Amino acid sequence: MDNTGLDILSKLVRLGQRKQVCPQWIPSHVGVPGNEAADELAGRGCDLPNPSSTVLTHTEIPSFQRNKMNLTWRNPPAHHWYAAKSPGLSIQCRSSRAHQTALARLRSSHLRSMTFVQGVKSFFTCPCSLLTSPAHLLDCWGISLRQLYEEQDLVCDTITRKAKQWRDKDVDFWRSVCFSDESTFEILQNKAQFVRRCRGEKFHSDCVVQTVKHPTKMIWSVISGKGTERLDVVKGMMRQDQYKDVLQNRLIPQLEEWFSNGESYIFMQGGAPCHTARSIKAFLVE
């Protein structure tokens, strides 16, 4: 029972010491004189701010938190990036679910190219050497912020058209794309294997497989239409200092060998934390 209920009971006990108290059940507030007014006053009281000195119980906290969340949902945020007039704007789009998700990510700036580095939003580097923030993407695509909120179908068509342009690139373009990544390799599988057996065959030789655990190795390399670089064994797991050393001593010399005539190229990498660290982004910009 919350503090309000305990307070009512204590008052009834004190009143019963002086007079006779007879609790009586009243059927809701419909049609009973005075109950309509009491219900309206109770509703007004719920909207009033709570005194800061009031101590909430464990049953009252979820109720206040739920009410706060409902008010936040009904009133859209007022920051400069969110210009929708009501929640669920992306759901109103008549395109596919993938397009609805893309629109929601653009409006909230939570793109797949975004990561949090020490609590700050950070984005991958675009082929035009700028960060792939939502504002930059809209500028590259020629879409205004007003169109993002009012002309959803047009935005979806533009995104699809831009994606098809990458799909329709010729072979010569893709020869200039380089991609590097690292991955772990195992000599034997360390994963569990399930064997179907009858009751009493737990240690039968046909139901037991001997396994040997081997340490995993992480390998890094880079590939492009020009060829592949030899594999580089990483000590332990790839850290940002190791990755910077790999880029400086392995990647850059290989790219200079592949594109020795001053040809332009596009470098791509995965979204691992060691790839998106601030030191790595600063190194790539330089």
VEXZAPA-158872 format. One record per residue: x, y, z of N, C-alpha, C in turn; residue number from 1; residue in three letters. Coordinates in steps of 0.05 Angstrom, whole numbers, plus 32768, in hexadecimal, padded with zeros to 4 digits. Atoms other than C-alpha are relative to their C-alpha. Layout:
<sites>
SITE    nx    ny    nz   cax   cay   caz    cx    cy    cz  pos  code
SITE     X     Y     Z     X     Y     Z     X     Y     Z  NUM   ALA
...
</sites>
This chain:
<sites>
SITE    nx    ny    nz   cax   cay   caz    cx    cy    cz  pos  code
SITE  8011  7FE8  8000  8000  8000  8000  8012  8019  8000    1   MET
SITE  7FF0  7FE8  8001  801A  8046  7FEF  7FFB  8012  8017    2   ASP
SITE  8002  7FED  7FEA  8022  8081  801D  7FE4  800C  8003    3   ASN
SITE  801B  7FF4  7FFF  7FDE  809E  800A  7FEC  7FED  800D    4   THR
SITE  8012  8013  7FF3  7FB9  805E  801E  8006  7FFD  801D    5   GLY
SITE  7FF9  8002  7FE4  7FDF  8059  805F  7FF6  8019  800F    6   LEU
SITE  8009  7FE8  7FF3  7FCE  80A1  806F  7FE2  8000  8004    7   ASP
SITE  801D  8002  7FFD  7F84  8094  8062  7FF8  7FED  8016    8   ILE
SITE  8006  8014  7FEB  7F84  8057  808F  8006  800C  801C    9   LEU
SITE  7FF9  7FF5  7FE6  7FA7  807C  80C8  7FEB  8015  8008   10   SER
SITE  8015  7FED  7FF9  7F73  80B4  80C4  7FE6  7FF3  8007   11   LYS
SITE  8019  800F  7FF9  7F3A  8082  80C5  8003  7FF4  801C   12   LEU
SITE  7FFD  800B  7FE5  7F58  8061  8103  7FFD  8015  8015   13   VAL
SITE  8003  7FEA  7FED  7F5E  80A4  8127  7FE3  8009  8002   14   ARG
SITE  801C  7FF8  7FFF  7F17  80B6  8113  7FEF  7FEC  800E   15   LEU
SITE  8010  8015  7FF4  7EFD  8073  812A  8003  8000  801E   16   GLY
SITE  7FFD  7FFF  7FE3  7F18  8080  8170  7FED  8013  800D   17   GLN
SITE  8013  7FEC  7FF5  7EE7  80BA  8178  7FE4  7FFB  7FF7   18   ARG
SITE  801B  8004  800B  7EAD  80A6  814B  8000  7FE4  7FF3   19   LYS
SITE  8003  801A  800E  7E92  8067  812B  8003  8004  7FE2   20   GLN
SITE  7FFB  7FFE  801C  7EAC  805E  80E4  7FF5  7FE7  7FF2   21   VAL
SITE  800C  8016  800F  7E85  8034  80B2  8007  8003  7FE2   22   CYS
SITE  7FF9  7FFE  801D  7EA7  802A  806E  7FE9  7FF6  7FEF   23   PRO
SITE  8015  8007  8013  7E76  8026  8034  800A  8001  7FE4   24   GLN
SITE  7FF7  8002  801C  7E83  8010  7FED  7FEE  8011  7FEE   25   TRP
SITE  800F  7FEF  8012  7E6D  8042  7FB7  8006  7FF8  7FE3   26   ILE
SITE  7FFB  8009  801C  7E65  802B  7F6E  800B  8016  7FEE   27   PRO
SITE  7FF1  7FED  8011  7E99  8054  7F48  7FF7  801C  8004   28   SER
SITE  8008  7FE5  7FFD  7E88  809C  7F3A  7FE9  8008  7FED   29   HIS
SITE  8014  7FFA  8014  7E50  8096  7F07  7FE5  8003  800D   30   VAL
SITE  801B  7FFB  7FF7  7E0E  80B5  7F19  7FFD  8005  801E   31   GLY
SITE  8002  7FFB  7FE3  7E1E  80C0  7F63  8008  801D  8005   32   VAL
SITE  7FFA  7FE4  7FFC  7E1A  8109  7F78  8019  8004  8011   33   PRO
SITE  7FE7  7FFA  7FF2  7E5D  8124  7F8E  8018  7FEF  7FF6   34   GLY
SITE  7FEA  8011  8009  7E86  80EA  7F71  800D  800B  7FE6   35   ASN
SITE  7FF5  7FF4  8018  7E8D  810C  7F2E  8014  8016  8006   36   GLU
SITE  7FEE  7FEA  7FF8  7EAB  8149  7F50  8019  7FF5  800D   37   ALA
SITE  7FE8  800C  7FF3  7ED9  811D  7F7A  8012  7FF4  7FEC   38   ALA
SITE  7FEF  800C  8015  7EF1  80F8  7F3C  800F  8016  7FF1   39   ASP
SITE  7FF3  7FEA  800F  7F00  813A  7F18  8016  800C  8011   40   GLU
SITE  7FEB  7FF5  7FEF  7F26  8155  7F54  8017  7FED  8003   41   LEU
SITE  7FEA  8013  7FFE  7F4D  8114  7F59  8011  8001  7FE7   42   ALA
SITE  7FF1  7FFD  8018  7F60  811B  7F10  8012  8018  7FFF   43   GLY
SITE  7FEF  7FE8  7FFE  7F78  8162  7F1B  8017  7FFC  8012   44   ARG
SITE  7FEB  8005  7FED  7FA0  814B  7F56  8017  7FEF  7FF5   45   GLY
SITE  7FEC  8011  800D  7FC4  8117  7F2C  8012  8010  7FEE   46   CYS
SITE  7FF0  7FEF  8012  7FDC  814E  7EFD  8011  8014  800E   47   ASP
SITE  7FF0  7FEC  7FF1  7FF9  8179  7F34  801B  7FF5  8006   48   LEU
SITE  7FE5  800A  7FF9  8044  8175  7F42  8001  7FF6  801C   49   PRO
SITE  7FFE  800C  7FE5  8057  814A  7F7D  8014  800F  8011   50   ASN
SITE  7FED  7FF3  7FEE  8079  8169  7FB9  801A  7FF2  8000   51   PRO
SITE  7FE5  800C  8000  80C4  815E  7FB9  8006  7FF0  8019   52   SER
SITE  7FFA  800E  7FE7  80C2  8147  8001  7FF2  7FE5  8003   53   SER
SITE  800F  8019  7FFE  8092  810D  7FF3  8012  7FE9  7FF9   54   THR
SITE  7FF0  8018  8005  80B4  80C9  7FF7  7FEE  7FEC  7FF2   55   VAL
SITE  8010  8013  8010  809A  809A  7FC1  8006  7FE3  8009   56   LEU
SITE  7FFD  801C  7FFB  808F  8051  7FCE  8006  7FF1  7FE7   57   THR
SITE  7FF9  8010  8017  80A2  8018  7FA0  7FE8  7FFC  7FED   58   HIS
SITE  8017  8003  8011  805A  8015  7F86  7FF9  801A  7FF2   59   THR
SITE  8006  7FE6  800C  8056  8060  7F76  8014  8007  7FEA   60   GLU
SITE  7FEB  7FF8  8013  8098  8066  7F50  7FF9  7FF7  7FE3   61   ILE
SITE  8007  8008  801C  8082  803C  7F12  7FE9  8011  7FF5   62   PRO
SITE  8017  7FF1  800A  8041  8064  7F0E  8009  801C  7FF7   63   SER
SITE  7FF6  7FE5  8008  8064  80A8  7F0D  8012  7FFE  7FE7   64   PHE
SITE  7FEF  8003  8017  8098  808E  7EDC  7FF0  7FFB  7FE6   65   GLN
SITE  8011  8006  8017  8062  8072  7EAE  7FF2  801A  7FF6   66   ARG
SITE  800D  7FE7  8008  803D  80B5  7EAF  8014  8013  7FF2   67   ASN
SITE  7FEC  7FEF  800C  807E  80DA  7E9F  8006  7FF7  7FE3   68   LYS
SITE  7FFA  800A  801B  808C  80AC  7E63  7FE9  8005  7FEE   69   MET
SITE  8017  7FFA  8011  8045  80B5  7E49  7FFF  801D  7FF7   70   ASN
SITE  7FFF  7FE4  8008  804C  8100  7E4B  8016  8006  7FEC   71   LEU
SITE  7FEA  7FFC  8013  808F  80FC  7E27  7FF8  7FF6  7FE4   72   THR
SITE  8008  800B  801A  8070  80D0  7DF1  7FEC  8011  7FF2   73   TRP
SITE  8014  7FEF  800D  8035  80FE  7DE5  800B  801A  7FF6   74   ARG
SITE  7FF4  7FE6  8008  8061  813C  7DE1  801B  7FFA  7FF3   75   ASN
SITE  7FE6  8006  800E  8099  8133  7DAC  8016  8012  800B   76   PRO
SITE  7FE9  7FF0  7FF7  80DF  814C  7DBE  8001  801A  7FF0   77   PRO
SITE  7FFE  7FE6  800B  80EF  8194  7DAF  801B  8008  7FF5   78   ALA
SITE  7FE6  7FF9  800A  8137  818E  7D99  8000  8005  7FE2   79   HIS
SITE  8001  7FF5  801B  814B  81AA  7D55  7FFE  7FEA  7FEB   80   HIS
SITE  8000  8015  8014  8153  8166  7D32  7FE5  7FF3  7FFC   81   TRP
SITE  801A  800D  8001  810D  814C  7D42  7FEB  8014  7FF9   82   TYR
SITE  8014  7FED  8009  80D8  8171  7D1A  7FE5  7FF3  7FFC   83   ALA
SITE  8019  800E  8005  80A0  813E  7D1A  7FEA  800C  8012   84   ALA
SITE  8016  7FF4  7FF1  805B  8155  7D32  7FF4  7FEB  8013   85   LYS
SITE  800C  8015  7FEF  8049  8111  7D52  8013  7FE8  7FFF   86   SER
SITE  7FF0  8019  8001  806B  80CF  7D64  7FF7  7FED  7FEA   87   PRO
SITE  8007  8014  8014  806D  8096  7D33  7FFF  800A  7FE3   88   GLY
SITE  8001  7FF5  801B  807B  80C0  7CF5  800A  7FED  7FEB   89   LEU
SITE  7FF5  8012  8014  80A5  808B  7CD3  7FEC  7FE9  7FFA   90   SER
SITE  8014  8016  8005  806D  8057  7CDB  7FEB  8009  7FEC   91   ILE
SITE  8014  7FF6  8013  8040  8084  7CB1  800A  7FFE  7FE3   92   GLN
SITE  7FF5  8003  801B  806E  807A  7C76  7FF5  7FE7  7FF3   93   CYS
SITE  800D  8016  800E  804E  804D  7C41  8014  7FED  7FF4   94   ARG
SITE  7FEB  8011  800C  8091  802E  7C2C  8004  7FE7  8012   95   SER
SITE  7FFA  8019  7FF1  80B1  7FEE  7C47  800A  8006  801C   96   SER
SITE  7FF6  7FFE  7FE5  80C7  7FE1  7C8E  801D  800A  8000   97   ARG
SITE  7FE5  7FF7  8001  810F  7FEC  7C79  8002  801E  7FFC   98   ALA
SITE  8000  7FE3  8004  80FF  8032  7C60  7FF7  800E  8019   99   HIS
SITE  8009  7FF4  7FE7  80D9  8041  7CA0  8017  8002  8015  100   GLN
SITE  7FEA  8001  7FED  8116  802C  7CC9  8015  8015  7FF8  101   THR
SITE  7FED  7FEC  8009  8144  8057  7C9D  7FF8  801C  8006  102   ALA
SITE  800A  7FE5  7FFA  8118  8094  7CA6  8003  8006  801E  103   LEU
SITE  7FFE  7FFC  7FE3  8116  808A  7CF2  801D  8005  8008  104   ALA
SITE  7FE4  7FFD  7FF9  8161  8083  7CF5  800B  801C  7FF7  105   ARG
SITE  7FF7  7FE6  8009  816C  80C2  7CCC  7FF5  8017  8012  106   LEU
SITE  800B  7FEB  7FF0  813D  80EB  7CF7  800C  8001  801C  107   ARG
SITE  7FF5  8001  7FE5  815B  80D3  7D39  801E  8001  8000  108   SER
SITE  7FE3  8000  8003  81A3  80D4  7D1E  800E  7FE7  800B  109   SER
SITE  7FF4  801A  7FF8  81AD  808C  7D36  8004  7FEE  7FE8  110   HIS
SITE  7FFA  800F  8018  81CB  8072  7CF6  8011  7FE8  8006  111   LEU
SITE  7FEE  8017  7FFC  81F0  8031  7CED  801D  8009  8000  112   ARG
SITE  7FE5  7FF6  8001  822E  805B  7CE0  8008  800F  8019  113   SER
SITE  7FFB  7FF1  7FE8  8229  807A  7D25  8009  7FEE  8017  114   MET
SITE  7FF7  800E  7FE8  824E  8062  7D63  8004  8014  8016  115   THR
SITE  7FFB  7FEF  7FE9  8256  807E  7DA9  801D  7FFC  8009  116   PHE
SITE  7FE5  8001  7FF7  829E  808E  7DBB  8002  8013  8019  117   VAL
SITE  7FFF  7FF2  7FE7  82A4  80A3  7E04  7FE7  8012  8003  118   GLN
SITE  8019  7FF2  7FFD  825B  80B8  7E04  7FF9  8015  7FEB  119   GLY
SITE  8005  7FEC  8015  8260  80E3  7DC5  7FFA  7FF1  7FE6  120   VAL
SITE  8007  800C  801A  823F  80D2  7D82  8017  8004  7FEC  121   LYS
SITE  7FEB  8000  8014  8272  80C0  7D4D  7FF7  7FF1  7FE8  122   SER
SITE  8009  800C  8019  8267  80AF  7D04  8018  7FF7  7FEF  123   PHE
SITE  7FEC  8009  8012  828E  808A  7CCF  8007  8016  7FEC  124   PHE
SITE  7FF8  7FED  8014  82B2  80AF  7C97  7FF3  7FFA  7FE6  125   THR
SITE  800D  8003  801A  828C  80BA  7C56  8016  7FFF  7FEA  126   CYS
SITE  7FEC  7FFF  8016  82B0  80AE  7C13  8009  801C  7FF8  127   PRO
SITE  7FF8  7FE5  8006  82B0  80FA  7C0C  8010  800D  8017  128   CYS
SITE  7FEE  7FF8  7FEA  82DD  80FD  7C4B  7FF2  8010  8016  129   SER
SITE  800E  7FF4  7FEA  82A6  8119  7C78  7FF1  7FEB  8010  130   LEU
SITE  800D  8013  7FEF  8282  80F8  7CB1  7FE3  7FFB  7FF6  131   LEU
SITE  801B  8008  800B  8242  80D2  7C9E  7FEB  8006  8015  132   THR
SITE  8015  7FF8  7FEE  8215  80F9  7CCD  7FE6  8003  7FF0  133   SER
SITE  8019  7FFD  800F  81CB  80FF  7CBB  7FFF  801A  7FF0  134   PRO
SITE  8000  7FE7  800F  81D4  8148  7CA7  8011  7FFE  7FE7  135   ALA
SITE  7FEF  8003  8018  820D  8135  7C78  7FF3  7FEE  7FEB  136   HIS
SITE  800E  8012  8013  81E6  80FC  7C59  7FEA  800E  7FF1  137   LEU
SITE  8016  7FF1  800D  81AA  8129  7C4B  800C  8014  7FEC  138   LEU
SITE  7FF4  7FEC  8012  81D8  815D  7C2D  800B  7FF2  7FE6  139   ASP
SITE  7FF5  800F  8017  81FA  8128  7C00  7FE9  7FF7  7FED  140   CYS
SITE  8017  800A  8010  81B6  810E  7BE9  7FEF  8017  7FF6  141   TRP
SITE  8010  7FEA  8009  8199  8153  7BDE  7FE4  8001  800C  142   GLY
SITE  801A  8001  7FF2  8161  814A  7C12  8000  8015  8016  143   ILE
SITE  8002  7FEC  7FEB  814A  8182  7C3F  7FF4  7FF4  8019  144   SER
SITE  800B  800A  7FE7  8136  8179  7C87  7FE1  8000  7FFF  145   LEU
SITE  801E  7FFF  8003  80EE  818E  7C75  7FF6  7FE7  7FF1  146   ARG
SITE  8009  8017  8010  80E9  8156  7C41  8002  7FE7  8011  147   GLN
SITE  7FFD  8017  7FEF  8102  8124  7C75  7FE7  7FFB  8011  148   LEU
SITE  8017  8002  7FEF  80C4  8132  7C9F  7FE5  8001  7FF1  149   TYR
SITE  801A  7FFC  800E  808F  8144  7C6B  7FFE  7FF1  7FE7  150   GLU
SITE  8001  800E  8019  80A1  811E  7C2C  8010  7FE5  8003  151   GLU
SITE  7FF2  8018  7FFA  80B3  80D9  7C45  8004  7FEE  7FE8  152   GLN
SITE  7FFE  8011  8018  80A5  80B4  7C04  8016  800A  7FED  153   ASP
SITE  7FEB  7FF5  8011  80D3  80E3  7BDE  801C  7FF9  800C  154   LEU
SITE  7FE7  8007  7FF3  810B  80D6  7C11  8006  7FE3  7FFC  155   VAL
SITE  7FFB  801D  8005  8102  808B  7C0A  8008  7FFA  7FE4  156   CYS
SITE  7FF8  8004  801D  8106  808F  7BBE  801C  800A  7FFC  157   ASP
SITE  7FE5  7FF6  8003  8145  80B9  7BC4  8015  7FED  800B  158   THR
SITE  7FEE  8013  7FF4  8166  8087  7BF3  8003  7FE8  7FEF  159   ILE
SITE  7FFF  8018  8011  8154  804D  7BC5  8010  8006  7FE7  160   THR
SITE  7FF1  7FF8  8018  816F  8073  7B88  801E  8002  8005  161   ARG
SITE  7FE4  7FFE  7FF9  81B0  8082  7BAB  800D  7FE5  8004  162   LYS
SITE  7FF6  801B  7FFC  81B8  803A  7BC0  8004  7FF1  7FE6  163   ALA
SITE  7FFD  800D  801B  81AD  8022  7B78  8018  800C  7FF1  164   LYS
SITE  7FE9  7FF5  800D  81E3  8052  7B61  801A  7FF1  8008  165   GLN
SITE  7FE9  8010  7FF7  8215  802C  7B8C  7FFF  7FE4  7FF4  166   TRP
SITE  8003  801B  800B  81FA  7FEA  7B73  8008  7FFF  7FE3  167   ARG
SITE  7FFB  7FFF  801C  8202  7FFF  7B2B  801C  800A  7FF8  168   ASP
SITE  7FE5  7FF7  8006  824B  8015  7B31  800E  7FEA  7FEF  169   LYS
SITE  7FF2  8013  8011  8279  7FF5  7AFD  8017  7FF2  800E  170   ASP
SITE  7FEA  8010  7FF4  82B3  7FC5  7B0A  8018  8012  8006  171   VAL
SITE  7FE9  7FEE  7FFB  82E7  7FFC  7B04  7FFE  800F  801A  172   ASP
SITE  8004  7FF2  7FE7  82C8  8021  7B3E  8006  7FEE  8018  173   PHE
SITE  7FFC  8012  7FE9  82C8  7FE5  7B6C  801C  7FF6  8002  174   TRP
SITE  7FE3  8007  7FFE  8311  7FD7  7B5B  800E  8014  8011  175   ARG
SITE  7FF3  7FEC  7FF0  8321  8017  7B80  7FF7  7FFF  801D  176   SER
SITE  800A  8003  7FE4  82FD  8000  7BC0  8012  7FEC  800F  177   VAL
SITE  7FF0  8011  7FEF  8328  7FE3  7BF7  7FF2  7FFB  801B  178   CYS
SITE  800E  8007  7FE7  830D  7FBF  7C34  8013  7FF0  8012  179   PHE
SITE  7FF0  800F  7FED  8333  7FA9  7C72  7FF0  7FF9  8018  180   SER
SITE  800E  800A  7FE8  831C  7F81  7CAE  8011  7FEB  800D  181   ASP
SITE  7FF3  8016  7FF2  8333  7F4F  7CE1  7FEC  7FEC  800A  182   GLU
SITE  8012  8016  7FF8  8315  7F0D  7CF7  8010  7FEB  800F  183   SER
SITE  7FF3  8015  7FF1  8324  7ED4  7D27  7FFC  7FE6  7FF2  184   THR
SITE  8000  801B  800C  8334  7E8E  7D10  8007  7FEB  8015  185   PHE
SITE  7FFB  8016  7FED  8334  7E4B  7D35  8008  7FE8  7FF0  186   GLU
SITE  7FF7  8019  800D  8358  7E0B  7D23  7FEA  7FEA  8003  187   ILE
SITE  8016  8012  7FFB  8321  7DE1  7D42  7FE9  800F  800C  188   LEU
SITE  8018  7FF3  7FF5  82DA  7DF3  7D55  7FFF  7FFC  801F  189   GLN
SITE  8003  8002  7FE3  82D1  7E03  7D9F  7FE3  8000  8008  190   ASN
SITE  801C  7FFF  7FFA  8286  7E04  7D9A  7FF6  7FE4  8009  191   LYS
SITE  800B  8019  7FF7  825C  7DCF  7DBD  7FF2  7FF1  7FEA  192   ALA
SITE  800D  8012  8013  8242  7D94  7D95  7FEC  7FF0  800F  193   GLN
SITE  8015  800F  7FF3  8200  7D73  7DA7  7FFD  7FE5  7FF2  194   PHE
SITE  8002  801B  800A  81F9  7D28  7DA0  7FE6  7FF4  800B  195   VAL
SITE  8018  800F  7FF8  81B8  7D01  7DA1  8008  7FE4  800A  196   ARG
SITE  7FF9  801A  7FF5  81BE  7CC4  7DCE  7FE8  7FF6  8010  197   ARG
SITE  8015  800D  7FF0  8192  7C93  7DF3  8008  8002  801E  198   CYS
SITE  7FFB  8000  7FE4  818C  7C8E  7E3E  8015  7FEB  8007  199   ARG
SITE  7FEB  8012  7FF8  81CA  7C6F  7E5D  8018  8000  7FEE  200   GLY
SITE  7FE9  7FFF  8012  81F9  7C81  7E23  8010  801A  8004  201   GLU
SITE  7FF3  7FE6  7FFB  8216  7CC0  7E44  801D  7FFF  7FFA  202   LYS
SITE  7FE3  8002  8004  825E  7CA7  7E42  8008  7FEB  7FEC  203   PHE
SITE  7FFA  8013  8016  8259  7C78  7E07  8014  800C  7FED  204   HIS
SITE  7FEB  7FF5  8012  8294  7C7F  7DD7  7FF4  800C  7FE7  205   SER
SITE  800C  7FF5  8018  8265  7C8C  7D9D  7FF2  801B  8005  206   ASP
SITE  800E  7FE7  7FF9  8246  7CC7  7DC2  8013  8015  800B  207   CYS
SITE  7FEC  7FEE  7FF5  8287  7CE9  7DD8  8014  8008  7FEA  208   VAL
SITE  7FED  7FF5  8013  82B4  7D15  7DAD  8016  800F  800F  209   VAL
SITE  7FE9  7FF3  7FF4  82F9  7D29  7DC4  8006  801B  7FF2  210   GLN
SITE  7FFA  7FE6  800C  8308  7D73  7DB9  8019  800B  800D  211   THR
SITE  7FE8  7FF2  7FF7  8346  7D9D  7DC1  7FFC  801E  7FFC  212   VAL
SITE  8003  7FE3  8003  8344  7DE7  7DCF  8019  800D  7FF6  213   LYS
SITE  7FE9  7FF2  800B  8372  7E12  7DA5  7FFB  801E  8003  214   HIS
SITE  8003  7FE3  7FFF  837E  7E5D  7DAE  7FF8  800B  7FE5  215   PRO
SITE  8009  7FF3  8019  835C  7E89  7D7A  8015  8014  7FF7  216   THR
SITE  7FEE  7FED  800B  8384  7EB5  7D4C  7FF0  8015  7FF0  217   LYS
SITE  800D  7FEA  800F  836E  7EF9  7D31  8012  8008  7FE8  218   MET
SITE  7FF1  7FFA  8019  8383  7F08  7CE9  7FF4  8019  7FF4  219   ILE
SITE  8009  7FE8  800E  8380  7F4B  7CC5  800B  8000  7FE3  220   TRP
SITE  7FF7  7FFD  801C  8385  7F59  7C7A  7FEF  8015  7FF2  221   SER
SITE  800E  7FED  8011  836D  7F88  7C43  7FFD  7FF4  7FE4  222   VAL
SITE  8004  800A  801B  834F  7F76  7C00  7FF5  8017  7FEE  223   ILE
SITE  800A  7FED  8013  833E  7F9D  7BC1  8000  7FF3  7FE4  224   SER
SITE  8000  800B  801B  8336  7F94  7B76  801D  7FFC  7FF6  225   GLY
SITE  7FE4  8002  8008  8382  7F9A  7B72  800D  7FE6  800A  226   LYS
SITE  7FF5  8018  7FF4  838E  7F5D  7B9D  7FFB  7FFE  801E  227   GLY
SITE  8003  8003  7FE3  8395  7F48  7BE6  801C  8003  800D  228   THR
SITE  7FE7  7FFD  7FF0  83C9  7F59  7C1B  8004  7FE6  8010  229   GLU
SITE  7FFB  8018  7FF1  83EB  7F21  7C41  7FF4  8003  801C  230   ARG
SITE  800D  8000  7FE6  83CB  7F0D  7C83  8013  800A  8016  231   LEU
SITE  7FF0  7FF6  7FE9  83E3  7F30  7CC2  7FF4  7FF6  801A  232   ASP
SITE  800A  800C  7FE7  83DD  7F0C  7D05  8000  8015  8016  233   VAL
SITE  8003  7FEC  7FEB  83C4  7F38  7D3D  8005  7FF3  801B  234   VAL
SITE  7FFB  800A  7FE5  83DC  7F2E  7D84  7FE8  8006  8011  235   LYS
SITE  8018  7FFD  7FF0  839F  7F21  7DAE  7FE9  800C  7FF0  236   GLY
SITE  8016  7FF3  800E  8362  7F4B  7D9C  8009  801C  7FF5  237   MET
SITE  7FF8  7FE7  800D  8368  7F88  7D6E  7FF8  8017  8011  238   MET
SITE  8005  7FE7  7FF2  836E  7FC9  7D95  8006  8017  7FED  239   ARG
SITE  7FFD  7FE9  8012  836E  800F  7D79  801D  8007  7FFB  240   GLN
SITE  7FE4  7FFA  8005  83B9  8018  7D83  800C  7FEB  7FEC  241   ASP
SITE  7FF7  8014  8013  83C6  7FD6  7D5F  7FF5  8005  7FE4  242   GLN
SITE  800C  7FFB  801B  8395  7FE9  7D27  800E  8018  7FF3  243   TYR
SITE  7FF3  7FE9  800B  83B7  802C  7D1E  801C  7FF8  7FF5  244   LYS
SITE  7FE7  8009  8009  83FA  8009  7D18  7FFD  7FEF  7FE6  245   ASP
SITE  8005  8010  8018  83DD  7FD8  7CE4  7FFA  8013  7FE8  246   VAL
SITE  8007  7FED  8016  83C0  8012  7CBB  8019  800E  7FF6  247   LEU
SITE  7FE8  7FF0  8008  8402  8038  7CBC  8015  7FEF  7FF3  248   GLN
SITE  7FEA  8010  8009  8432  7FFF  7CAF  7FF8  7FEA  7FEB  249   ASN
SITE  8008  8015  8013  8408  7FCE  7C86  7FED  800A  7FEA  250   ARG
SITE  8014  7FF7  8013  83CC  7FF1  7C66  800B  8015  7FED  251   LEU
SITE  7FF7  7FE9  8011  83EB  8032  7C4D  8015  7FF7  7FEC  252   ILE
SITE  7FED  8009  8014  8428  8011  7C2C  7FF3  7FEF  7FEA  253   PRO
SITE  800D  8010  8014  83FA  7FDF  7C0A  7FEF  8010  7FED  254   GLN
SITE  8010  7FEF  8011  83CB  8015  7BF0  8012  8010  7FED  255   LEU
SITE  7FED  7FF2  8011  8407  803C  7BD6  800B  7FEF  7FEA  256   GLU
SITE  7FF7  8013  8014  841D  7FFE  7BB1  7FEA  7FFB  7FEB  257   GLU
SITE  8016  8006  8012  83D8  7FF0  7B93  7FFA  8019  7FEF  258   TRP
SITE  8008  7FE7  800E  83CA  8039  7B80  8018  8012  7FFD  259   PHE
SITE  7FE7  7FF1  8002  8410  8050  7B6F  7FFF  8017  7FED  260   SER
SITE  8002  7FEB  8014  83F9  807D  7B35  7FEF  8017  8009  261   ASN
SITE  8011  7FEA  7FF6  83D2  80AC  7B61  7FE2  7FFC  7FFC  262   GLY
SITE  801D  8006  8004  838F  8089  7B55  7FF1  8004  801B  263   GLU
SITE  8011  7FFD  7FE8  8356  8098  7B85  7FF5  7FE5  8008  264   SER
SITE  800B  8019  7FF6  833B  8061  7BB1  7FEE  8006  8018  265   TYR
SITE  8013  7FFE  7FE9  8306  8056  7BE7  8007  7FEB  8014  266   ILE
SITE  7FF9  8013  7FEB  831A  8036  7C28  7FE8  7FFB  8012  267   PHE
SITE  8017  8008  7FF0  82E5  8010  7C4F  800A  7FED  8016  268   MET
SITE  7FF9  8011  7FE9  82E8  7FEE  7C93  7FE7  7FFA  800F  269   GLN
SITE  8017  8008  7FF0  82B9  7FCD  7CC5  7FFA  8014  8016  270   GLY
SITE  8008  7FEE  7FEB  8297  7FEC  7D00  8009  7FF8  801C  271   GLY
SITE  7FF6  8009  7FE6  82C0  7FCC  7D38  8009  8019  8010  272   ALA
SITE  7FF8  7FE9  7FF0  82D1  7FFA  7D73  801C  800A  7FFA  273   PRO
SITE  7FE5  7FF8  8006  831B  7FFA  7D60  8001  8010  7FE6  274   CYS
SITE  8000  7FF2  8019  8308  8014  7D1B  7FF4  801C  8002  275   HIS
SITE  800F  7FE7  7FFD  82DB  804D  7D33  800A  8011  8017  276   THR
SITE  7FF5  7FEF  7FEB  8307  8068  7D6B  8009  801B  7FF5  277   ALA
SITE  7FF9  7FE5  8008  8317  80B2  7D69  801C  8001  7FF5  278   ARG
SITE  7FE4  7FFF  800A  8362  80A6  7D60  8002  7FF5  7FE4  279   SER
SITE  8000  800C  801B  8354  807A  7D23  7FF4  8013  7FEC  280   ILE
SITE  800D  7FED  8012  8325  80AD  7D04  8012  8017  7FFA  281   LYS
SITE  7FEE  7FEA  8005  8357  80E4  7D0E  8018  7FF8  7FEE  282   ALA
SITE  7FEA  800A  8011  838E  80B9  7CEF  7FF7  7FFE  7FE3  283   PHE
SITE  800A  8003  801B  8363  80AA  7CB2  7FFC  801B  7FF2  284   LEU
SITE  8004  7FE5  800C  8352  80F3  7CA8  801B  800C  7FF8  285   VAL
SITE  7FE6  7FF5  8007  839B  8105  7CA9  800B  7FF3  7FE7  286   GLU
</sites>
